[in-house]
Amino acid sequence: AAERAPAETERSVRGRGIPARSEATHGGASRSAASDAVEMGSESGWRRVLVVGAVAGIVLGGFGLAADTISGRWNAPDGSWADVLSFTKDSSHEGQFRILWIGDPDVLPLDPVELDSELSWVVTRNGAGDARELWRAPVTSADDVIARAIAVTRAGLTTRMGRLLAPAGVRYLVVPVRNGPDGTRGRRVPAVTAALAGQLDLTQLRGEPGLLIYENRAWAPARALTTSDVPSGSVAPLRSAVRTDLARARPVGDKPVAPGTLLLAEAYDGGWTADGGGRTLAHLRAFGWVNGWQHPNLSTVQFAHDGQGARYAALAGELILWLAVIAWWSRGRARARATQREHVRRERVERAPRATDFALDGELAGFDDLDGFWDQ
């Protein structure tokens, strides 16, 4: 037995590559490991409870969500006001037009413009609107003209709202009081409905309960020719509009049009041009905010906007800047991750135990150099 002890000790030291410890040291380590295991077991137990509770909450909530999605309408009304207003598209051959929606912002389509806390408005083109109009352009001074027309009408300061909106090509006014034919959300705005009922150039059309529809008898097509005198330059938009009758304006299409004043119901912009008979027509600011041109001879007319090149260049430049920022951020993240990995590797190397770091007890006490142990 005495002869086997050195050999077993040597195998323990040299075969495992670590220094041997005394029995007492191994016993203390075992008790410490058991204590750590108990603590880890209790800690993982309450974590399991939390995970199970979170998963159960998600699953139970999913049942309610699935019940709401069976019909595929997500509690929305079975119909929409777009179906009710589909008849407006049948009149597009009479000229391009707009629909002005006024009322509670919660029941208006698309992205309405807020007038105040209880009233908003939105404009759609040639019908009730579609997905192409979901992204509304920023509000401009031209939008302020429509907002002022609504405010003046609600205050009871005019009975000619149709004329105020004629330069904008508004043919129909719609006031929804519910979020659809079978909807339950929405509220009335009594001041607006009362003011519209008193307008001399608006005619209420038959519609569905929950939707008031008015036709503007003073409207002008969004692309029109008129023989009336059109105020231009720095004039008051509403005052000049209410004094001008555009009810006899004619739509401009592919056929030749007679001499007169051309109107384009878009916010005035120097990028808009009109060619008549191969010549560029003189551009003017009609009603103080829309585009107009003097058309001297019988000829076809073409409208164009040549300011898109600068806009596209600006968008391309913005895209390049964003790509550069993303590339710089990605490189920074990769560099930070590499630095962190190197830092963790160095810490692991520094913390790795070495043979001389162990406290040697018993027969090996005092021997840091194990290679020379049997030489003693």
C-alpha positions as CSV (number, residue, x, y, z in Angstrom):
1,A,0.0,0.0,0.0
2,A,2.8,2.3,0.9
3,E,4.4,1.6,-2.5
4,R,1.2,2.3,-4.4
5,A,0.6,5.6,-2.7
6,P,3.3,7.5,-4.6
7,A,2.3,6.0,-7.9
8,E,-1.4,7.0,-7.4
9,T,-0.4,10.4,-6.3
10,E,1.8,10.8,-9.3
11,R,-1.0,9.6,-11.7
12,S,-3.3,12.1,-10.0
13,V,-0.9,14.9,-10.5
14,R,0.6,14.1,-13.9
15,G,-2.2,12.2,-15.6
16,R,-4.9,14.8,-14.9
17,G,-2.7,17.8,-15.4
18,I,-3.8,19.4,-12.1
19,P,-2.3,19.3,-8.6
20,A,-3.8,16.9,-6.1
21,R,-5.8,18.2,-3.1
22,S,-6.3,16.9,0.3
23,E,-9.5,15.0,1.2
24,A,-10.7,17.9,3.3
25,T,-10.3,20.3,0.5
26,H,-12.3,18.0,-1.8
27,G,-15.0,17.7,0.8
28,G,-15.4,21.4,1.2
29,A,-15.6,21.9,-2.6
30,S,-18.3,19.2,-2.8
31,R,-20.4,20.9,-0.1
32,S,-20.0,24.3,-1.8
33,A,-21.0,22.8,-5.1
34,A,-24.1,21.2,-3.6
35,S,-25.1,24.5,-1.9
36,D,-24.7,26.3,-5.3
37,A,-26.8,23.7,-7.0
38,V,-29.6,24.1,-4.4
39,E,-29.6,27.9,-4.9
40,M,-29.6,27.6,-8.7
41,G,-32.4,25.1,-8.5
42,S,-34.6,27.5,-6.4
43,E,-33.7,30.4,-8.7
44,S,-34.6,28.5,-11.9
45,G,-37.9,27.4,-10.3
46,W,-39.4,30.8,-10.0
47,R,-38.1,31.7,-13.4
48,R,-40.0,28.7,-14.9
49,V,-43.1,30.0,-13.2
50,L,-42.7,33.4,-14.8
51,V,-42.1,31.9,-18.2
52,V,-45.2,29.7,-18.0
53,G,-47.3,32.6,-16.8
54,A,-46.1,34.8,-19.7
55,V,-46.8,32.1,-22.3
56,A,-50.2,31.4,-20.9
57,G,-51.1,35.1,-21.1
58,I,-50.0,35.3,-24.7
59,V,-52.0,32.1,-25.6
60,L,-55.2,33.3,-23.8
61,G,-54.9,36.7,-25.5
62,G,-54.4,35.0,-28.8
63,F,-57.8,33.2,-28.5
64,G,-59.6,36.5,-28.2
65,L,-57.6,37.9,-31.2
66,A,-58.5,34.8,-33.3
67,A,-62.2,35.2,-32.5
68,D,-62.1,38.8,-33.8
69,T,-60.3,37.8,-37.0
70,I,-62.7,35.0,-38.1
71,S,-64.7,37.3,-40.3
72,G,-61.6,39.1,-41.5
73,R,-63.0,42.6,-40.9
74,W,-61.5,43.2,-37.4
75,N,-64.8,44.6,-36.1
76,A,-65.0,47.0,-39.0
77,P,-68.4,47.7,-40.6
78,D,-69.5,45.3,-43.3
79,G,-69.7,48.1,-45.9
80,S,-67.9,51.4,-46.5
81,W,-68.8,54.9,-47.7
82,A,-66.7,54.3,-50.8
83,D,-69.3,51.8,-52.0
84,V,-72.0,54.4,-51.4
85,L,-70.0,57.1,-53.3
86,S,-69.1,54.9,-56.2
87,F,-71.7,56.8,-58.4
88,T,-69.4,59.8,-58.4
89,K,-66.9,58.0,-60.7
90,D,-69.6,57.8,-63.4
91,S,-69.4,61.6,-63.8
92,S,-65.7,61.8,-64.3
93,H,-66.3,62.2,-68.1
94,E,-67.6,65.7,-67.2
95,G,-64.2,66.7,-65.9
96,Q,-61.8,65.7,-63.1
97,F,-63.2,66.6,-59.7
98,R,-62.6,66.3,-56.0
99,I,-64.6,65.2,-53.0
100,L,-64.3,67.2,-49.8
101,W,-64.9,65.2,-46.6
102,I,-65.7,67.1,-43.4
103,G,-66.4,65.8,-39.9
104,D,-65.2,63.8,-37.0
105,P,-61.6,62.7,-37.8
106,D,-62.3,59.2,-36.4
107,V,-64.6,58.4,-39.3
108,L,-62.9,60.3,-42.1
109,P,-60.9,58.2,-44.7
110,L,-57.2,58.4,-45.3
111,D,-55.1,60.9,-43.3
112,P,-57.4,63.9,-42.5
113,V,-56.2,67.4,-41.8
114,E,-57.2,68.7,-38.4
115,L,-59.0,72.0,-38.3
116,D,-59.6,72.0,-34.6
117,S,-60.3,69.5,-31.8
118,E,-63.7,68.4,-33.2
119,L,-63.4,68.9,-36.9
120,S,-61.1,67.7,-39.7
121,W,-61.2,67.5,-43.4
122,V,-59.6,65.5,-46.3
123,V,-59.8,65.7,-50.1
124,T,-60.0,62.8,-52.5
125,R,-59.7,62.9,-56.2
126,N,-62.2,61.5,-58.8
127,G,-64.0,59.4,-56.2
128,A,-63.8,58.2,-52.6
129,G,-60.1,57.7,-52.7
130,D,-57.8,54.6,-52.7
131,A,-54.5,53.4,-51.4
132,R,-52.6,55.8,-53.6
133,E,-53.8,58.7,-51.4
134,L,-52.9,57.1,-48.0
135,W,-49.7,59.1,-47.8
136,R,-50.9,62.7,-47.6
137,A,-48.6,65.4,-48.8
138,P,-47.5,68.1,-46.3
139,V,-50.0,70.8,-45.6
140,T,-49.3,73.9,-47.7
141,S,-50.8,77.4,-48.0
142,A,-53.2,76.0,-50.6
143,D,-54.6,73.7,-48.0
144,D,-55.1,76.7,-45.7
145,V,-57.4,78.2,-48.3
146,I,-59.8,75.1,-48.0
147,A,-59.5,75.2,-44.2
148,R,-60.5,78.9,-44.1
149,A,-63.4,78.2,-46.4
150,I,-64.7,75.5,-44.0
151,A,-64.2,77.8,-41.0
152,V,-66.0,80.7,-42.7
153,T,-68.9,78.5,-43.6
154,R,-69.2,77.0,-40.1
155,A,-69.2,80.4,-38.6
156,G,-72.2,81.4,-40.8
157,L,-70.3,84.1,-42.6
158,T,-71.2,82.9,-46.2
159,T,-73.9,81.2,-48.1
160,R,-71.7,80.6,-51.1
161,M,-69.4,77.8,-50.0
162,G,-69.7,76.2,-53.5
163,R,-68.0,79.2,-55.0
164,L,-65.3,79.3,-52.4
165,L,-64.4,75.7,-53.3
166,A,-64.9,76.0,-57.1
167,P,-61.2,76.9,-57.9
168,A,-60.2,73.7,-56.0
169,G,-62.3,71.5,-58.3
170,V,-64.5,70.4,-55.4
171,R,-67.7,68.9,-56.9
172,Y,-69.0,66.9,-53.9
173,L,-69.0,67.6,-50.1
174,V,-69.5,64.6,-47.8
175,V,-70.2,64.7,-44.1
176,P,-70.0,61.2,-42.5
177,V,-71.4,60.8,-38.9
178,R,-70.6,57.1,-38.6
179,N,-67.6,55.0,-39.7
180,G,-69.6,53.1,-42.3
181,P,-73.2,52.1,-43.3
182,D,-73.3,49.7,-40.3
183,G,-70.7,51.5,-38.2
184,T,-71.2,52.5,-34.6
185,R,-68.4,55.1,-34.1
186,G,-68.6,58.7,-34.9
187,R,-70.5,61.9,-33.9
188,R,-72.3,64.8,-35.4
189,V,-71.0,68.3,-35.8
190,P,-74.2,70.3,-35.6
191,A,-72.6,73.6,-36.5
192,V,-71.3,72.2,-39.8
193,T,-74.5,70.4,-40.8
194,A,-76.6,73.5,-40.1
195,A,-74.3,75.7,-42.1
196,L,-74.2,73.4,-45.1
197,A,-78.0,73.2,-45.1
198,G,-78.1,77.0,-45.6
199,Q,-75.8,77.2,-48.6
200,L,-77.3,78.5,-51.8
201,D,-75.0,76.7,-54.2
202,L,-75.0,73.3,-52.6
203,T,-77.7,70.6,-53.2
204,Q,-78.2,67.7,-50.9
205,L,-78.3,64.4,-52.6
206,R,-80.0,61.3,-51.5
207,G,-77.7,59.0,-49.5
208,E,-77.5,56.4,-46.8
209,P,-78.3,57.1,-43.1
210,G,-75.2,58.4,-41.4
211,L,-73.8,60.1,-44.6
212,L,-74.7,63.6,-45.8
213,I,-73.8,64.2,-49.5
214,Y,-73.9,67.6,-51.2
215,E,-73.2,68.5,-54.8
216,N,-71.6,71.8,-55.6
217,R,-73.6,73.5,-58.4
218,A,-70.9,76.2,-58.7
219,W,-68.0,73.8,-59.2
220,A,-65.4,74.0,-62.0
221,P,-63.5,70.9,-63.3
222,A,-59.9,70.5,-61.9
223,R,-58.7,71.2,-65.5
224,A,-61.0,73.8,-66.9
225,L,-61.5,76.6,-69.4
226,T,-63.6,79.6,-68.5
227,T,-64.5,82.8,-70.3
228,S,-65.2,84.6,-67.0
229,D,-62.8,87.2,-65.8
230,V,-60.4,85.5,-63.3
231,P,-58.7,87.5,-60.6
232,S,-55.0,86.9,-60.6
233,G,-51.9,87.9,-58.8
234,S,-51.8,88.8,-55.1
235,V,-55.6,88.7,-54.5
236,A,-57.6,87.4,-51.5
237,P,-58.4,83.8,-52.4
238,L,-61.8,83.6,-50.8
239,R,-63.0,87.0,-51.6
240,S,-62.0,86.7,-55.3
241,A,-63.6,83.3,-55.5
242,V,-67.0,84.3,-54.1
243,R,-67.2,87.1,-56.7
244,T,-66.5,84.8,-59.7
245,D,-68.9,82.4,-61.3
246,L,-67.2,79.3,-62.7
247,A,-70.4,77.3,-63.1
248,R,-70.0,77.5,-66.9
249,A,-66.4,76.4,-67.0
250,R,-65.7,73.5,-69.4
251,P,-63.3,70.5,-68.9
252,V,-60.1,70.5,-70.8
253,G,-59.2,67.2,-72.4
254,D,-57.6,65.9,-75.6
255,K,-59.9,68.0,-77.9
256,P,-59.1,71.6,-79.0
257,V,-60.5,74.3,-76.6
258,A,-61.7,77.8,-77.3
259,P,-59.9,80.9,-76.2
260,G,-60.2,81.9,-72.6
261,T,-58.5,81.3,-69.2
262,L,-57.2,77.9,-68.4
263,L,-57.4,76.8,-64.8
264,L,-55.5,73.9,-63.1
265,A,-56.7,73.2,-59.6
266,E,-53.3,72.6,-58.1
267,A,-51.3,74.8,-55.7
268,Y,-49.6,77.5,-57.7
269,D,-46.1,76.4,-58.7
270,G,-43.7,77.8,-61.3
271,G,-42.9,74.3,-62.4
272,W,-46.3,73.9,-64.0
273,T,-46.5,74.7,-67.8
274,A,-49.3,74.7,-70.4
275,D,-48.7,74.4,-74.1
276,G,-51.4,75.5,-76.5
277,G,-50.9,75.1,-80.3
278,G,-47.2,74.4,-79.8
279,R,-46.6,77.5,-77.8
280,T,-45.9,77.9,-74.1
281,L,-48.7,80.0,-72.5
282,A,-48.2,82.8,-70.0
283,H,-48.5,81.5,-66.5
284,L,-50.5,83.4,-63.9
285,R,-51.6,82.9,-60.2
286,A,-55.4,82.6,-60.5
287,F,-57.4,83.5,-57.4
288,G,-54.2,84.0,-55.6
289,W,-53.4,80.3,-55.2
290,V,-54.1,78.1,-58.2
291,N,-52.5,77.9,-61.7
292,G,-53.9,79.8,-64.6
293,W,-52.9,80.6,-68.2
294,Q,-54.3,82.9,-70.9
295,H,-55.3,80.8,-73.9
296,P,-55.6,83.1,-77.0
297,N,-56.4,80.7,-79.8
298,L,-58.4,77.5,-80.5
299,S,-56.0,74.6,-80.0
300,T,-55.3,71.6,-77.9
301,V,-53.7,72.1,-74.5
302,Q,-51.2,70.0,-72.6
303,F,-50.3,70.5,-68.9
304,A,-46.9,69.4,-67.6
305,H,-44.7,69.9,-64.5
306,D,-41.0,70.2,-65.1
307,G,-39.9,70.6,-61.5
308,Q,-39.7,66.8,-60.8
309,G,-36.1,66.5,-61.8
310,A,-34.9,68.6,-58.9
311,R,-37.2,66.7,-56.5
312,Y,-35.9,63.3,-57.7
313,A,-32.3,64.5,-57.3
314,A,-33.0,65.7,-53.8
315,L,-34.6,62.3,-53.0
316,A,-31.7,60.4,-54.5
317,G,-29.3,62.6,-52.4
318,E,-31.2,61.9,-49.3
319,L,-31.2,58.1,-50.0
320,I,-27.4,58.2,-50.5
321,L,-27.0,60.0,-47.2
322,W,-29.1,57.4,-45.4
323,L,-27.1,54.6,-46.9
324,A,-23.9,56.3,-45.8
325,V,-25.2,56.6,-42.3
326,I,-26.3,53.0,-42.2
327,A,-22.9,51.8,-43.5
328,W,-21.1,53.9,-40.9
329,W,-23.3,52.6,-38.2
330,S,-22.8,49.0,-39.3
331,R,-19.0,49.4,-39.3
332,G,-19.1,50.9,-35.9
333,R,-21.2,48.1,-34.6
334,A,-18.9,45.5,-36.1
335,R,-15.8,47.2,-34.6
336,A,-17.5,47.4,-31.2
337,R,-18.4,43.7,-31.3
338,A,-14.8,42.8,-32.3
339,T,-13.4,44.9,-29.4
340,Q,-15.8,43.3,-27.0
341,R,-14.9,39.8,-28.1
342,E,-11.2,40.6,-27.7
343,H,-11.9,42.0,-24.2
344,V,-13.8,38.9,-23.2
345,R,-11.1,36.6,-24.5
346,R,-8.4,38.5,-22.6
347,E,-10.5,38.3,-19.4
348,R,-11.0,34.6,-19.8
349,V,-7.2,34.1,-20.3
350,E,-6.4,36.2,-17.2
351,R,-9.0,34.3,-15.1
352,A,-8.0,30.8,-16.2
353,P,-6.6,28.8,-13.3
354,R,-3.0,27.8,-13.3
355,A,-1.3,24.9,-11.5
356,T,0.6,27.2,-9.2
357,D,-2.7,29.0,-8.2
358,F,-4.0,26.0,-6.3
359,A,-3.3,25.8,-2.5
360,L,-1.5,22.5,-1.9
361,D,-2.3,20.6,1.3
362,G,-1.1,17.5,3.0
363,E,1.8,15.7,1.5
364,L,2.1,18.3,-1.4
365,A,2.2,21.4,0.8
366,G,5.2,23.6,0.0
367,F,5.8,22.1,-3.5
368,D,4.9,24.6,-6.2
369,D,7.1,22.8,-8.7
370,L,5.4,19.5,-9.2
371,D,7.9,18.3,-11.8
372,G,10.6,18.1,-9.0
373,F,8.2,16.5,-6.4
374,W,9.7,13.0,-6.6
375,D,13.2,14.4,-6.6
376,Q,12.8,15.6,-3.0
